[in-house]
Amino acid sequence: MNHPTVPYYPPSVWILAAFDPVLIGLALYLGWKADQFGKVVLVAMIALVVSVLVSWVLTGLGVPWPAPVGRELPTFFPVRTAAALIYAILGYTARRTIAPRA
């Protein structure tokens, strides 16, 4: 009986998915622009989708990227999703702390 082999990726590779520059920049920016906390979840989803698409295109073009996405490569959606939500909350909180609206 052949059992499929599950690939193993060390934690250092998982962490790279959380430090995708597009994910960080977009989630922080859109989190900063969100005017209600409920929109932070939407912001996180948008940042996640855009960062995965950009990573996929750059990986397809052969550009070195900290968190590549491809057919044979892992996507690490749980890590990316959690990171997007954390960065969006940080952006939202920073806006309320640094530059509160009147």
C-alpha positions, -999 to 999 in steps of 0.1 A, spaced: 0 0 0 14 34 -10 8 62 14 13 97 2 43 115 17 35 147 34 61 174 28 78 188 58 87 225 60 107 239 89 92 267 110 117 291 95 100 287 61 66 292 77 77 324 93 88 339 59 51 338 48 42 362 76 69 387 64 57 391 28 64 428 20 32 432 -1 11 417 27 27 439 54 24 471 33 -11 466 21 -25 454 54 -10 483 73 -21 509 48 -56 496 44 -59 491 82 -48 527 86 -75 538 62 -103 517 77 -128 538 96 -146 510 114 -131 480 132 -153 456 113 -136 466 81 -103 453 94 -114 417 86 -122 428 50 -89 446 48 -70 415 59 -88 394 33 -79 419 5 -43 421 16 -41 383 17 -55 378 -18 -34 406 -33 -2 394 -16 -7 358 -28 -14 370 -64 17 392 -64 39 364 -49 25 340 -75 33 363 -104 68 372 -91 75 335 -85 63 327 -120 86 353 -135 116 339 -115 120 369 -92 134 359 -58 107 365 -32 107 358 6 75 338 4 71 323 -31 39 308 -42 37 282 -69 22 248 -79 49 228 -62 55 253 -34 36 258 -2 12 287 2 10 288 40 -25 302 40 -29 299 78 2 319 85 -6 345 58 -41 349 71 -31 354 107 -4 378 96 -27 398 74 -52 402 103 -25 412 128 -10 438 104 -44 452 96 -52 455 133 -19 472 139 -26 497 111 -61 504 125 -48 508 160 -19 530 149 -43 554 131 -65 556 162 -35 562 185 -13 585 164 -38 605 144 -73 603 159 -101 618 138 -121 647 152 
